[in-house]
Amino acid sequence: MTEPSTAANVSQTNGNSPDRSPRRLWSLVIGASLISTGLAAYEIAPASVTPLVQESLGISATAAGLLVGTMFGTAVIASIPIGIGLDRANTRTAMAVAVLTLFVAGTWGWMAGRRGDFWSVIASRAVGGVAYVAVWNAGIDIVSRAVDTDRRATAVGIFTASGPIGFALGQATGPLIAARFGWPAIFLAFNGIALLGLVLFWPTSRGLGRTSGATPSLAEFGAVLRNRHVWLVGGLGFLGYSLYLFVNSWGGPYLSQEMGLSVAASGLLLSVFPAVGVLSRTSSGLLSDRVFSGRRQPIVFGSFVVATPLVFGFTRLRSIPVLVAVLLVTGFAIQLTLGLSFTYVRELVNTRVAATAVAFQTSVGLAGAFLAPIVGGAVVDSAGFETAFLLAGVLAVVGVGLGWLAPEPAR
């Protein structure tokens, strides 16, 4: 375990955050979270209807993995440029533009799916990936500015809980929407949630769009990418998102193809895995801020320690109630890291380039999210579900090692 970081340029201030009432503050957090929830549901919904998409388009499991993985791949490429832009521009405006982009991507995907045009659907998902990463980076940046230091991890944890809420919503309702309106309708179904979030977010976020002071220099941006502690926390995000998306993408097909459940039933059961993140991501900040007096390392280390044996043993369990319990515990453990890592990484750098650090964390983490559905599909195709879950367990072991080495931010 490393000693606490002593970097002199770490700042824990809130920048230009104006005073605002608790009611306005939580309206802001809820509004930003609803925008992110709509995008997360749109993002994962294809995984809930994978067998239907494969049958309709005549594609392999590996190609089906692209329907989820493409958004993450786009986010990996776009995240750092967007983060640098957010440190130099207006994050509040970026949230509004992203919601409009979601409407474009959703309509495009729906029309392409109805035509059976697989590659046009993939292109629409790439556009959605840009909207997703803009909302994620900008939301974390604005929520972090809006609250005091001693509540920051808690507030950001609440915002990041929008991810599992959206994933659970997409997993649980995707098959129902597909059965009623056809599977392409999943690309339109969640736009209204994002629009409602924007209505709450816009009036309560005035004054939080820009960083105070001079625009950060290129040297300051470069310092983020040279910070080895930033890379270590990024590695934890990569592993955490890899495990999270692997189970989200292939846990449902495992339950339907190996355990004999219907697509709707497997989607409903699997929804507990992301859904428990509402508790996990919120409590990660509370545990760190209150129980561990602001320490971050114990949370990320414990996250992987708990998850590792459960991932290894998943395919050896034959009882549905036991599998659901394992999904709950594993989902809770993995998402402790996902909830805390974005607060964690911005505390390792100067506040002036905090959005860039968050964007780096997003990019590296989502690289794992992009690769996991695709590589997982390839392994399932070639060697089966048992081998795929075994390899996922190996990733969890690596996470235990990185969690042990994780630094503490300077105080």
GIHU-V410188 format. One record per backbone hydrogen bond with DSSP energy under -1.0 kcal/mol. NH is the residue of the N-H (numbers start at 1). CO is the residue of the C=O. E is the energy in kcal/mol with one decimal. If there is no record, write none. Layout:
<<NH/CO/E> <NH/CO/E>>
//
This chain:
<<5/408/-2.9> <10/7/-1.2> <17/14/-1.2> <25/21/-2.6> <26/22/-2.6> <27/23/-1.8> <28/24/-2.2> <29/25/-2.2> <30/26/-2.7> <31/27/-2.6> <32/28/-2.7> <33/29/-2.2> <34/30/-2.3> <35/31/-2.0> <36/32/-2.1> <37/33/-2.4> <38/34/-2.3> <39/35/-1.7> <40/36/-2.6> <41/37/-2.5> <42/38/-2.0> <43/39/-2.2> <44/40/-2.0> <45/41/-1.8> <47/44/-1.8> <48/45/-1.2> <49/46/-1.0> <53/49/-2.3> <54/50/-2.8> <55/51/-2.1> <56/52/-2.5> <57/53/-2.8> <58/54/-1.7> <64/60/-2.3> <65/61/-1.9> <66/63/-1.0> <67/64/-1.3> <69/65/-3.1> <70/66/-2.7> <73/69/-2.7> <74/70/-2.6> <75/71/-2.0> <76/72/-2.4> <77/73/-1.7> <78/74/-2.7> <79/75/-2.4> <82/78/-2.4> <83/79/-3.0> <84/80/-2.7> <85/81/-2.2> <86/82/-2.5> <87/83/-1.9> <89/85/-1.2> <91/209/-2.7> <94/90/-1.5> <95/91/-1.4> <96/92/-1.2> <97/93/-2.3> <98/94/-2.1> <99/95/-1.6> <100/96/-1.8> <101/97/-2.1> <102/98/-2.0> <103/99/-1.5> <104/100/-1.7> <105/101/-2.8> <106/102/-2.9> <107/103/-2.1> <108/104/-2.3> <109/105/-2.6> <110/106/-2.2> <111/107/-2.2> <112/108/-2.5> <113/109/-2.5> <114/110/-1.9> <115/111/-1.3> <117/112/-2.4> <118/116/-1.1> <121/117/-1.9> <122/118/-2.1> <123/119/-2.0> <124/120/-2.2> <125/121/-2.0> <126/122/-1.7> <127/123/-1.7> <128/124/-2.1> <129/125/-1.9> <130/126/-1.3> <131/127/-1.6> <132/128/-2.6> <133/129/-2.3> <134/130/-1.9> <135/131/-2.2> <136/132/-2.5> <137/133/-2.4> <138/134/-2.3> <139/135/-2.7> <140/136/-2.1> <141/137/-2.1> <142/138/-2.7> <143/139/-2.6> <144/140/-2.2> <145/141/-1.8> <146/142/-1.6> <151/148/-1.5> <152/149/-1.1> <155/151/-2.4> <156/152/-3.0> <157/153/-2.1> <158/154/-1.9> <159/155/-2.0> <160/156/-2.9> <161/157/-1.1> <162/159/-2.0> <163/160/-1.5> <165/161/-2.0> <166/162/-2.5> <167/163/-2.6> <168/164/-2.9> <169/165/-2.4> <170/166/-2.8> <171/167/-2.9> <172/168/-2.6> <173/169/-2.4> <174/170/-1.8> <177/173/-2.9> <178/174/-2.7> <179/175/-2.2> <180/176/-1.6> <181/177/-3.1> <182/178/-1.8> <185/182/-1.8> <186/183/-1.8> <187/184/-1.7> <188/185/-1.5> <189/185/-1.5> <191/188/-1.4> <194/190/-1.1> <195/191/-2.0> <196/192/-2.4> <197/193/-2.1> <198/194/-2.0> <199/195/-1.8> <200/196/-1.6> <201/197/-2.7> <202/198/-2.5> <208/205/-1.8> <221/217/-1.8> <222/218/-2.6> <223/219/-1.8> <224/220/-1.0> <225/221/-1.2> <226/222/-1.1> <227/224/-1.0> <231/227/-1.7> <232/228/-2.0> <233/229/-2.4> <234/230/-2.2> <235/231/-2.1> <236/232/-1.7> <237/233/-1.9> <238/234/-2.4> <239/235/-2.3> <240/236/-2.6> <241/237/-2.7> <242/238/-2.0> <243/239/-2.3> <244/240/-2.4> <245/241/-2.8> <246/242/-2.1> <247/243/-2.2> <248/244/-2.0> <249/245/-2.4> <250/246/-2.6> <251/247/-2.2> <254/250/-1.6> <255/251/-2.1> <256/252/-2.2> <257/253/-3.1> <258/254/-2.3> <259/254/-1.1> <261/255/-2.0> <266/262/-2.7> <267/263/-2.2> <268/264/-2.1> <269/265/-2.6> <270/266/-2.7> <271/267/-1.3> <272/269/-1.4> <273/270/-2.0> <275/271/-2.2> <276/272/-1.8> <277/274/-1.7> <278/275/-1.9> <280/276/-2.5> <281/277/-3.0> <283/279/-2.7> <284/280/-1.9> <286/282/-1.5> <287/283/-3.3> <288/284/-2.1> <289/285/-3.2> <290/286/-2.9> <292/287/-2.4> <294/288/-3.3> <295/292/-1.9> <300/296/-1.4> <301/297/-2.4> <302/298/-2.1> <303/299/-1.9> <304/300/-1.3> <305/301/-1.8> <306/302/-2.1> <307/303/-1.7> <308/304/-2.1> <311/307/-2.2> <312/308/-2.1> <313/309/-1.7> <316/313/-1.3> <317/314/-1.4> <323/319/-2.4> <324/320/-2.5> <325/321/-2.1> <326/322/-2.5> <327/323/-2.5> <328/324/-2.2> <329/325/-2.4> <330/326/-2.9> <331/327/-2.6> <332/328/-2.2> <333/329/-2.5> <334/330/-2.7> <335/331/-1.7> <336/333/-1.1> <338/334/-1.2> <339/335/-2.1> <340/336/-1.5> <341/337/-2.4> <344/340/-2.6> <345/341/-2.5> <346/342/-1.1> <347/343/-1.1> <348/345/-1.3> <353/350/-1.7> <354/351/-1.7> <357/353/-1.8> <358/354/-2.5> <359/355/-2.4> <360/356/-2.4> <361/357/-2.4> <362/358/-2.6> <363/359/-2.8> <364/360/-2.8> <365/361/-2.6> <366/362/-2.9> <367/363/-1.1> <368/364/-1.1> <369/365/-1.4> <370/366/-2.6> <371/367/-2.2> <372/368/-2.4> <375/371/-3.3> <376/372/-2.5> <377/373/-1.8> <378/374/-2.2> <379/375/-2.5> <380/376/-2.6> <381/377/-2.5> <382/378/-2.0> <383/379/-3.5> <384/379/-1.2> <388/384/-1.6> <389/385/-2.5> <390/386/-1.8> <391/387/-2.3> <392/388/-1.7> <393/389/-1.9> <394/390/-1.5> <395/391/-1.6> <396/392/-1.6> <397/393/-1.7> <398/394/-1.9> <399/395/-1.8> <400/396/-1.6> <401/397/-1.5> <402/398/-2.3> <403/399/-2.6> <404/400/-1.7> <405/401/-1.2>>
//
